[in-house]
């Protein structure tokens, strides 16, 4: 799945000469936390975050006179002086996995998306990532439930699960096998039903072991 389907297209950007108070107002008024900084051709040259803005403002412990001087300085300071130039970005062919790895590894909240000329085309945030994986794994589908089944290594187990669900006319959209558990693998079924007990009983009757929270 590509990030292009979930990113914010044509995001607001600012130029390096934009003054800090103006950038702060943009972040506040649009409920953003990240602003790409671009040159006159729209190419990415920096990023400014709400944290950068907060750090630029003077400490509240300053005296009134010193506070006034610092605030006056900030009013005339462009974001080019505080922006980050250590730039990580995604491209239009990046996948959700690419974004997840970068966001998690770098401990950041959003990444700009650029084309081959480094022109900003979008921005992809953790919020976008959550929405994307929610859609991918059916979290918002009507009657959606997730069932965990112990993978005991029996040949054809996933096929048996599919046949059982179809025979019982239980709608399902996803079947996922996890093989990284120390005590054996798991199979997850995303089903659409309000009768969870019926699904559990059908699986148990077929000799399958369900994994409840205290046994995961």
C-alpha positions as CSV (number, residue, x, y, z in Angstrom):
1,X,0.0,0.0,0.0
2,X,1.4,3.4,-1.1
3,X,1.5,6.4,1.1
4,X,0.2,8.6,-1.7
5,X,-3.3,7.3,-1.0
6,X,-3.2,8.6,2.6
7,X,-0.9,11.6,2.7
8,X,-2.0,15.2,2.8
9,X,-1.6,16.4,-0.8
10,X,-0.3,19.9,-1.6
11,X,0.4,20.8,2.0
12,X,0.9,24.3,3.3
13,X,4.6,25.3,3.0
14,X,6.5,28.3,4.0
15,X,9.6,30.1,2.7
16,X,12.8,30.5,4.8
17,X,12.2,34.2,5.1
18,X,8.8,33.6,6.8
19,X,9.0,35.2,10.3
20,X,8.7,32.9,13.3
21,X,5.4,34.5,14.6
22,X,3.7,33.9,11.2
23,X,4.8,30.3,11.2
24,X,3.5,29.9,14.7
25,X,0.1,31.2,13.7
26,X,-0.1,28.9,10.7
27,X,0.6,25.9,12.9
28,X,-1.9,27.0,15.5
29,X,-4.7,28.0,13.1
30,X,-4.5,24.8,11.1
31,X,-3.7,22.4,14.0
32,X,-0.4,21.4,12.4
33,X,2.8,20.3,14.1
34,X,5.1,20.3,11.0
35,X,5.7,22.8,8.2
36,X,7.9,22.1,5.2
37,X,10.2,25.0,4.2
38,X,10.7,25.4,0.5
39,X,12.7,27.5,-1.9
40,X,11.0,29.6,-4.7
41,X,10.7,26.5,-6.9
42,X,8.9,24.5,-4.1
43,X,11.9,22.3,-3.4
44,X,12.3,21.1,0.2
45,X,15.1,22.9,2.1
46,X,14.0,22.5,5.7
47,X,11.3,21.6,8.3
48,X,9.9,23.6,11.1
49,X,8.0,22.0,14.0
50,X,5.9,23.4,16.8
51,X,8.7,22.3,19.1
52,X,11.2,24.5,17.1
53,X,8.9,27.4,17.5
54,X,8.4,26.9,21.2
55,X,12.2,26.6,21.7
56,X,12.8,29.8,19.8
57,X,10.7,31.9,22.3
58,X,12.3,33.2,25.4
59,X,12.1,31.6,28.8
60,X,9.3,32.9,31.1
61,X,11.9,33.4,33.9
62,X,13.4,36.4,32.1
63,X,12.8,39.9,33.5
64,X,10.3,42.2,31.8
65,X,13.0,44.2,30.1
66,X,14.9,41.2,28.9
67,X,11.7,39.5,27.9
68,X,10.8,42.5,25.7
69,X,14.1,42.4,23.9
70,X,13.9,38.7,23.2
71,X,10.3,39.0,21.9
72,X,11.3,41.8,19.7
73,X,14.2,39.7,18.3
74,X,11.8,36.8,17.6
75,X,9.3,39.0,15.8
76,X,12.1,39.8,13.3
77,X,13.6,36.4,13.0
78,X,13.0,34.2,9.9
79,X,12.3,30.5,10.2
80,X,15.4,29.9,8.1
81,X,17.4,30.5,11.3
82,X,15.7,27.8,13.3
83,X,14.5,25.2,10.7
84,X,16.0,21.7,10.6
85,X,18.1,21.0,7.6
86,X,18.7,17.4,8.5
87,X,16.0,16.2,6.1
88,X,14.3,12.8,5.9
89,X,11.6,12.4,3.3
90,X,9.4,9.9,1.5
91,X,8.8,9.8,-2.2
92,X,5.6,9.1,-4.1
93,X,6.5,5.4,-4.5
94,X,7.1,4.9,-0.7
95,X,5.0,2.3,1.0
96,X,3.3,2.3,4.5
97,X,6.1,0.0,5.6
98,X,8.7,2.6,4.5
99,X,6.9,5.3,6.4
100,X,6.5,3.1,9.5
101,X,10.2,2.3,9.7
102,X,11.3,5.9,9.3
103,X,8.8,7.4,11.7
104,X,9.5,4.8,14.4
105,X,13.2,4.8,14.0
106,X,13.6,8.5,13.9
107,X,11.0,9.2,16.6
108,X,9.3,11.9,14.5
109,X,5.7,12.8,13.9
110,X,5.6,13.5,10.1
111,X,7.6,13.3,6.9
112,X,7.5,15.4,3.8
113,X,6.8,13.6,0.5
114,X,8.8,14.9,-2.5
115,X,9.1,14.1,-6.2
116,X,12.4,13.4,-8.0
117,X,13.2,17.1,-8.1
118,X,12.7,17.4,-4.3
119,X,9.5,19.4,-4.8
120,X,7.1,19.0,-1.9
121,X,4.0,17.0,-3.0
122,X,2.6,16.0,0.4
123,X,3.2,15.3,4.0
124,X,2.6,12.0,5.8
125,X,2.1,11.9,9.5
126,X,1.6,9.3,12.2
127,X,-2.1,10.2,12.2
128,X,-2.1,9.2,8.5
129,X,-0.3,6.0,9.2
130,X,-2.9,5.0,11.9
131,X,-5.7,5.7,9.5
132,X,-4.0,3.7,6.7
133,X,-3.4,0.6,8.8
134,X,-6.9,0.9,10.3
135,X,-8.3,0.8,6.7
136,X,-5.9,-1.9,5.7
137,X,-6.8,-4.2,8.6
138,X,-10.5,-3.4,8.5
139,X,-10.8,-1.8,11.9
140,X,-13.7,0.5,10.8
141,X,-15.7,-2.1,8.9
142,X,-19.2,-2.8,10.2
143,X,-19.3,-5.6,12.7
144,X,-15.5,-6.0,12.5
145,X,-13.9,-8.4,15.0
146,X,-10.4,-9.9,15.2
147,X,-10.0,-13.5,16.2
148,X,-6.7,-15.1,17.1
149,X,-6.2,-18.9,16.5
150,X,-3.2,-20.9,17.5
151,X,-1.1,-22.0,14.6
152,X,-0.1,-25.5,15.6
153,X,1.8,-26.2,12.4
154,X,-0.9,-28.5,11.0
155,X,-0.6,-28.6,7.2
156,X,-3.5,-26.8,5.5
157,X,-4.7,-25.1,8.6
158,X,-5.4,-21.8,6.9
159,X,-7.3,-23.5,4.1
160,X,-9.4,-25.3,6.7
161,X,-10.2,-22.0,8.4
162,X,-11.3,-20.5,5.1
163,X,-13.5,-23.5,4.2
164,X,-15.1,-23.4,7.7
165,X,-15.9,-19.7,7.5
166,X,-17.4,-20.1,4.1
167,X,-19.5,-23.1,5.1
168,X,-20.9,-21.3,8.1
169,X,-21.4,-18.2,5.9
170,X,-19.3,-16.0,8.1
171,X,-18.1,-13.0,6.2
172,X,-14.4,-12.3,6.6
173,X,-11.9,-10.0,4.8
174,X,-8.5,-10.8,6.1
175,X,-6.5,-13.9,7.1
176,X,-3.0,-13.2,8.5
177,X,-0.4,-15.6,9.7
178,X,2.2,-14.5,12.3
179,X,5.2,-16.7,12.7
180,X,7.3,-14.8,15.3
181,X,5.9,-16.0,18.5
182,X,8.2,-18.0,20.8
183,X,5.5,-20.4,21.7
184,X,4.3,-21.0,18.1
185,X,2.6,-19.0,15.5
186,X,-0.8,-17.3,15.3
187,X,-3.5,-16.9,12.7
188,X,-5.6,-13.8,12.8
189,X,-9.1,-13.6,11.2
190,X,-10.9,-10.4,10.5
191,X,-14.6,-11.3,10.4
192,X,-17.7,-9.2,10.0
193,X,-20.3,-10.5,12.4
194,X,-22.1,-9.5,15.6
195,X,-22.3,-13.1,16.7
196,X,-18.9,-13.6,18.1
197,X,-19.9,-16.6,20.3
198,X,-21.1,-18.5,17.2
199,X,-17.8,-17.9,15.4
200,X,-15.8,-19.0,18.4
201,X,-17.9,-22.2,18.9
202,X,-17.6,-23.1,15.2
203,X,-13.8,-22.8,15.4
204,X,-13.6,-24.8,18.6
205,X,-15.9,-27.5,17.2
206,X,-13.4,-27.9,14.3
207,X,-10.6,-28.6,16.8
208,X,-9.0,-25.2,16.6
209,X,-7.5,-23.4,19.7
210,X,-8.6,-19.8,20.2
211,X,-6.1,-17.4,21.8
212,X,-7.7,-15.1,24.3
213,X,-5.9,-12.2,25.9
214,X,-4.5,-14.2,28.9
215,X,-3.1,-16.8,26.5
216,X,-1.6,-14.6,23.8
